[in-house]
Amino acid sequence: MTDEANLNLGLIGNCTISALIDAQARLVWCCMPRFDSDPVFHALLDSADGIGAEGSFQIQLDGCVRTEQAYDENTAILRTRLFDVHDHGVEVTDFAPRFFRHDRPYRPMLIVRRVRPIQGSPRIRIVLRPRADWGRTTPSRTRGSNHLRFVTPERTVRLTTDAPITYILDETTFTLNGPVSLLLGTDESLEGGIEETARGLEEHTQHYWRQWTRRLALPLEWQTAVIRAAITLKMCLFEETGAIVAAMTTSLPEAPGSERNWDYRYCWLRDAFFVVRALNSLSEVGTMEDYLRWLRDAVGRAGGGHIQPLYGIGLERELPESVVEHLAGYRGHRPVRVGNQAAEHFQHDVYGNIVLGAAQAFHDHRLLRRGTREEFELLEVVGERAFAIHDQPDAGMWELRTRARVHTSSVLMNWAACDRLAKIAETFDLPERVALWRERAELIRAKILERAWSEERQAFAESFGGRELDASVLLMAEVGMIDPMDTRFVKTVDALEAALCDGPYMRRYEAPDDFGLPETSFNICAFWRIDALARIGRKEQAREIFNALLAVRNPLGLLSEDTHPVTGQLWGNFPQTYSMVGIINAAMRLSAPWDSRI
């Protein structure tokens, strides 16, 4: 079996913590106590020579030659089966507990691993090597009769288990005669028995996720793919604050050797809007309600001034970017970065993303807490900012670090802010505010149609007065600024396909960026293409592309940020919310209606 690191990983999580587990039941990435914390397990980012033992939590089957892995249907519970040459096998069940207890979400900082023999007399070894300070620090260990404590100045992690403690400490191979459970989390004693507690947590967690998915308003087609995408997006919510992270990882390169290695464990207002919108389309509005708590605080702290494109999940403004020099990186592709300089950027589309992310709260009568007049006035402050800077240069949604332009996509989102504010004003019967925001929206729209159009390219360009093409202009139809059957939009789709597409794949832009020409396709762009094709009547082509993109998901149905158009390998941070959003949006757009089958 190959030991090369790859993105055939499963995600478990509970909206407090998460972990990534590979096909050999090795837990290779986990941050505690938050998604953006120092990792307890970092092996994925030190994998130049494959996945090693340092910074990992492994259940190793002696002589393993074959593995199987799948989620329990409609849950975030992952099962991995390992078999040796004699077909002796074990099953590892992984999950992070999540359910309601005393009418409140119960989502402890806890990972549960249950191991049981499924046939024969399997021999296993448990390798548990947590680390701290990005792998620099080895915790001191203390033991009890049924637990191990791993202690550093920053945190203490406790493993409670009914497996032999001595065998875990010495990493001794032993015969697994019956089930064992391993509960790793905060330094707290269990109230009940180990096996009883683990079994109860699994049953409650399974029930929670199946009840959650049962309430989704699914499309008729591609239901399995949509359910997996929805569960994955839900796990990217840090429920305590309401922030939604762009991905669970840092520094997985967008392409081999590209140095496009970024830390995505923060809340981009742009990405969060797309997550909320996708889940809303499935009638899962709880994530939006949680996110709006975080968004109100982010907007309120800005006081009408500049709003950053991203913040920490606890609303941290400063996310200084640094390099962890001693880690070799994913498959040896350095650098490993912590923090993200993009927090210092001026990205003007952020104001539109704020209004778009909040707009449904003013129209949806199902919500426990609908948008108020006071909150509308707060959004109007955001709109004032959007209008004031709508035609000023910025770094753009792709976060270019060395040049500023008047990016079409940024101006588009400023239009969306004004347009949605007019519609919200209508719900409060405020005709003067309706008129003001409509007038501003029309002014911005006229500028886009005139100044973003390139006669030379017969397409809308990536910036005012520019000629280079950029997939983000496809959002013009998605947010409703232009009729998709407008000849100019149809020509733009044709031009983008010719310039940016490799079969089903699509790059972000054609011009070199800070690191040269992009090598891989950006998955969300391919999904924007699908949406555009469906809107202009090319639905069969859109379906073909969608099925091709579904085929490159990993075996568990997850996508990263990028796909290599030649090898089909996944690259970039994982799992990428943008990409999982694309699966939901495409299925909702392309599926046959329910009444066509029932």
N, C-alpha and C positions, 0 to 999 in steps of 0.2 A: 504494500500500500504506500502511495506517495505521501510524503510528509510536507510537501510544499504548501505554504499558506495560500488560501483562496477565499473567495467570498461565498462559498457554499455554507453559509452560516445561518443558524436560526436565532431569532430574537425572542427572549422572554422578558417580561417586565410587568410592572404594576402601577405605573404612573408616579412612582417614587424613585425606583432604581430599575436598571435593565442589565442584561448580560447577553453576550454572543457566544454561541456554542457550535462547534464544528461537527462534521459528520462522524468523527471518532469520539464524540462525547467529551471533547476538551473545551472547557470554559476558558476562552482566550481573551475576553475583554469585559471588564466590569468596573464602573466607577461608583464610589460611595463617599458620602451619603447622597450625592446628587449626580445627575447625568454629566455635569461639567466639572466634577471633582477630580482629584488625583486618582488614577486607577488603582484598584486593588489587584486587578489582573490585567497585564499589559502585553502578554506574549504576542498578540497580533502585530504589534508595532516593533517587535524585535525579532523578526522572522526571516532574516537574510538566509539562514541555513535551515529553514523550516520552523515548525512550531516546537519550541523547546519547553522544558519543564518550568523554568523561571517565570514567575508571573502568570501562572496558569493553575487550573484546578481540573485534574484529569482522572477519569475512571478508565484504567487501562485493562483490557482483556489480554491475558497471556496468549501470544500466538494469533492475534486477531488477523483475519484475512478478508472479512466481509462486514459491511455495515448497512443498516437501513435507518432512515430517519423520516419522521413525519409529525405534524401537529395532530393532536386530538381534534377531530372535526369541530369547527366553529369555536375554537378556544385558543389561548396563548400557552397551552401546555404542550411541551415538546417531548417526544419519545425517540430515543436512539437505541437501536439494537446492534450488538456486536457479536460476531461469531468467529470461532477459531476453526482450524483445519478439520477438527473432528466434529464440527457443528455444535459444539457446546456454546451456549449463548447467554448473554445477560441483556436486560433492558434497563436503560437509564431514563427516568422521568424527571424533567426539569421544569420548574415554574417559579414565579414570584407570586406569593399569595395576594389575591385581590377579591374582595367581596364586601358586602355591607354587614356591619355589626353594630347593634344599638342605633340603627338608622343613620350610621355614618360610614363613609368609605374606610375599609380596613386595608391598608396598603403598607405594611411594615417594611423596613429595610432588611429584607430577608430573602435568601435564595434557598429553595428546597430541591435537593437531589435525592431521588429514591432509586435504589438499585436492587434488582431482583434477578435470580436465575430463571431462565425460561426453558432451558433444556440442558441435560448433561450435568457435568460437574465443572463449571467454569472457574478459572483461577484469575483473580483480579488484583490489581495494585492501585491504591489511591494515592495520587500525587497532589499535594496541596501546598503551593508555595506563593502565598500572597506577598505583595511588596508594597512599599510606600515611596513617596517622593519620586514618582516616575521611574520606579525600579531601582533607585539608588539605595534604599534602605530595606534591610531584611528585619522583619519584626522579631522581637524576643518572644519566646513561647513559654506558656505555662499550661499545665494539664490538671484536669480533674478526673473523676471517675468516668464521666461521660462527655467531657468537653475539652477543647483546646482553646486557648486564648492567644491571639496574635497581637502584640502590643507595640505601638510606636507612639511618639509624643503627639502625633496628629489624631490618631484614632485607635480603638481596640475593636478587633473583629473576633467573634466567638463562633466556633464550630461545635454544635451539639449533635451527638451521633450515638447510635447503638452498634456501630462498627468498632472493631478493636482499636483502641486509641494507640496502643504500642505499634500496631501495624501501620497506622497512618503516619505516626512520627518517624518511623524507620523506613517508610515506603516499601514495606514487605509484601510480597505476593502471597495471597492466601486463597483457599477454596471458599467460594461463596455458597454456603449451604442453605441460606434463606435470605429474605429481604433485609436490607439495611437502609437507613435514612440518614441524610446529612443535611443539617440546617445551619446555614452560614449567614450571620448578620450581626446585629448589635450585641453588646456584652450584657445579655439578660438571660436569666434562667427560664426554662420552660415551665409552664404551670402544670402540664400533664405529661404522660408518657411520650417517649420519642416517636415510636411507630404510630401510636394513636393520634398524636398531634399532626404528624406529617400526612397521614391518611385523611384526617378531617380537613386540613388546609387544602389538600388536593380536591376533595369532593366539593367544598364550598367554592373554590376558584373555578372549577369546571362549570358549576351551576351558574356562577356569575356571568362568565363569558357566553354561555349558551343562551341565557336570558337576554344578554345585551345584543347579540347578533339576531335573535328572534325578532327584535323590534325594528330592525333595519328595513327600509323600503327599497328592496333590491330590484335590479333590472331582471328581466326574464332570462337573458343569456349571460354567460360568464359569471354566474353567481359565486362560484368557489373563489375565483380570482378577486372579485370585489370584496368578499368577506375577509379574505386574508389581508387585502390592502387596508380595509377599514380597521381591523384589529391592530395592525401595525401602526397606523396613524394614531389610534387611541393611546398606544403605549408611548408615543412621543410627546404626550401631554405630561408636564410636571404639575400634577393636580394641586399641590399645596399653594402655588402662586397663580396657576393658570397659563404659564408660559408653554410654548410648543417649540421644541428644538427642531432644527433643520435636519439633523441626523444624529445618530448615537456615537459617532466616532470623530476622531481627528486624524488628519495626515494620511488618509488613504489616498494615494495619488490619482489624479484624473487620468493620467496615462503613464506608462512605465518611463521612468527617468525624466519626467517633465518638470519636477519640482513644484508642480501645482498641488501642493499638499497643504490643506487648510483645516482649521479647527471649526467644525460645524455644530458644536454642542451648545449652541446659544439660540436665542429666539430672534429670528429675522421677522420683522413685521410683514414683509412681502410673502415669505414662505408660509407663515402662520395663516394669513388670509386665505391662501389657496387650500390649506388643510381644512380650515373651518368651512369654506365653501363646498368642498367635496363631501365632507361628512353631513353638512346640511342637506345636500341633495339626496342623501339616504335617510333623511329625517332623524339623524342623530344630532340633536341640537345641544346636548349637554356639554360637549367640548367647546362650542361657541360660548355658552354661558360662562364656563370657567375662564376661557381666554379673555372675554370682555372685562373680567375683574382686573386682569393683568394690564390690559390695554388702557383702561381708564387711569390706572396709576401711572403708566408710562406717559400718557398725554398730559395728565395733570401736572406732573413734575416738570414738563417742558415749559409751562407757563406761556404758551403762544409762540415760543421761539423754536430754534432748531430741534428737530427730533432725529435721533440716530436711527440708522437702518436696522440695527440690532442691539440687543442688550443681553446681559446675563439673565439666567432664569429667575434670579432674585432681584431683577431690575438694576443690576450693576451696570454703571455707565462705562467704566474703564475696564477694557479687556486687553491689556498690553500683550503684544505678540512676542514670543520668545521661542528659541529653538532648544530642544532637549538633545544635546550633542551626543550623549553616550548610547542612545538607542539607535539601532541599525535601520529602523523603519520597516514598513510592510514590504516583504520580499527584498529587503535591502535598499529600498527607495527612500532615501532621506530627502528633506529634513522631516523631523517630527516637531510640529509646531503646537504651541499652547497659547491660547488667546487669538484674537483676530483684529488686525489693524483696520478692517472695514468699519469697525465701530466709530472710527474717527472720520469716515467719509461723509460727504454730502451727496446723498442719493435722493433725488427729488420725488421719485415715485412713491416714497414712503407715505406721503400724506394721502394719496389716493388709496393706498393699501389699508390705511387706518379706517377711512370712511367706508370702504368696501367691506372690510371685516366686521364692522359694527352695524351696517345698514339693515340687515335682516331683523335685528332686535327691535326695530321700530315698526315692523310690519307683521311679525309673526305672533299670532294670538295664543299659541301654545306655551309660550315661555312663562316661567314662573316670575321672571322679572323683565318686563319689556323696557325698551329705551324710553327715557323720560325727556321732558322739555329741557331740563337742566343739562342733560347729556347731549341733546341736540345742540345746545348753545356751546358746549365744549367742543363738539365736532365742527361747529362753524368757525371756531378759532383755528382749527386745523385747516379748514377750507380757505380761510383768509391767507394763511401761509402758503397753501398750494397755489392760489391765484397769484400771489406776489412773486413767486419764484418760478412760475410755470415755463418761462422761456429763457431760463438762465442755465449756463453749463453745469454739469455735474459728472459724477463718476459712472453713472448709469447702473442698470440693474445687474450687470456683469462685474461690477466693482473693479473697473480698470484703475490701476494704481498710478499710471504715469501720464494720463491725458484726460482732459475734460471737454465735453461737447454738449450741445443741446440735444439730448437723446430723445428720439421719438417716443420710446417706451415710457420715459419719465413724464413727458408732456401729456401722453395719453392718460396716465394715471392721475395727473392733475385735472384733466378733463373729467375723469370718472368721479373725483371728489366733488366737483361742482355739480355734476349731473345728479349724483345720489343725494346730495344735500337738498336739491330742489325737490326731489321725490319725498324725502323725509319731511320737508316743510309742508308738503301737501297733507300729510297725515295729521299735522297739528293745525291745519287750516290757517296758514300764514301766507296769504297771497303776495305780500310784499317780498318776503324772503324767497318764495318760489320764483318770482320774477327776477330777483337779483341773481340767484344761482343759475337760473336758466340762461340769462344773458351772458354770464361769465363762461358757462359751458359752451355756448355757441361761439363765443369769441375764440376760445382755445381750439375748438373743433375746426374752425375756419383756418386757423394758423397751421394746424397739422395737415389738413388737406392741401394747402398751398405749398408749405415750406418743406414738408417731408417727402413730397413726391419728386422722384427723379425721372425726368423725361428721357435721359440717356439710358437708364436701366429699365424704364417702364415698370417701376415698382416704388413702393414706399421705402425709403432708405432708413438707415439706423439713426441718422441725425439730421437736423435741419440743414439744408443746403449740401448734404453729403451725397455720396454715390454708393457707398458700401452697403451690403445687405446684412440683415440681422433677423433671426427667427422671431424675436420678441414682437415685431410689428404684427404678427399673426393674432396677437391679443386684441387688436383693433375691433375685430368682429366679436370676439368672445365677451368683451365688456360692453358691447353695444354701441360703439362710436360710429360704425359704418355698416351699412347694409352689406352682408357678405356677397350678394350678387352684384354689387357695384363693380363695374368693369375694372376699375383701378385695383380693387382688392383681389379679384380673380387673377389679374395679370401679376400681382405681387406674389400670389401663391405659386404661379408658374415659374416666376423668376427665382424664388427661393428654392424650389425643387431642383432647378437646374444648377444652382450655385452651391447649395449646402447639403444636398442629400446623397447618401450612398445606399441605394436600395431602401430599406425601411428606416434607416438611421438618418439623423439630422444633426449637423453641427450648429453651434450657437451663432457664429458669424464667420465671415470670410476673411476679414483683415487680421493680420498678426496682432497679438496682444503683448503684454509685458514679457511673455515667455516664448513668443514666436507663434507659429500657426498651430491651432488646436489639432490634435491627432485623433481624439475619440469623439464620438457623438454624445450629445447631451440629451439624456432620455426625455426630459420634459418637453424639449423642442419637438421631438418626434410625435409626442401626444398633442401638442398644439397643432401640428400639421394635420393629424387625424381629425381634430375638431374642425379645422378650416375646410378640409376636403368634404366632410359631411355637410357642412353648411352651404357649400357651393354645388352640391348635388352629386359629388363623386363618392357616394357611400360605399360602393363595392371596393373601390381602391382603398378607402379608409379601413374597411374591415380586413382586407388582406394585410395591410401594414400593422394593424392592431394584433392580429394573430401572430405575425412574425415577431413582434415585440414581446408578446406573452411567452413565446418559445425561448427567449433568452433570459427569462427570469431564472433565479437559482432553483434547485429542486424543491425548495419550500415555498416558492411563489414570491420571493422578495427581489427587489431591484436596488442597485446602488445608483449613484449619480450618472455614471457614464457607461457606454458600451463600446468596445473596440469594433469597428465595422468590418475588420478582416477576420479576427479570431473569435469574435462574439463573446470575449471575456468581459466580465464586469469590472469596472474600475471606479474610483472615487468613493466618497464617504457613504456609509451604509448603516441601516437602510435609509435611503434618501426620501424624505417626505414628498418632495416634488414629484419623484418618479411614481410613488404609490398613489399620489393624487391623480396622476395621469391615467392609471389603470381604471380608477373609479369613473373619472370624467368620460373616458372613451367608451366604456361599457354603457354608461347612462345615455350617451349620445347615439350609440349605434345599435343597441339592443332592439329586437322586435318587441312590440308592445305585448303586455300580458294577454290582452283580449284576442290576440292572434292564435293563441294555443288553448285557451280555456273557455 
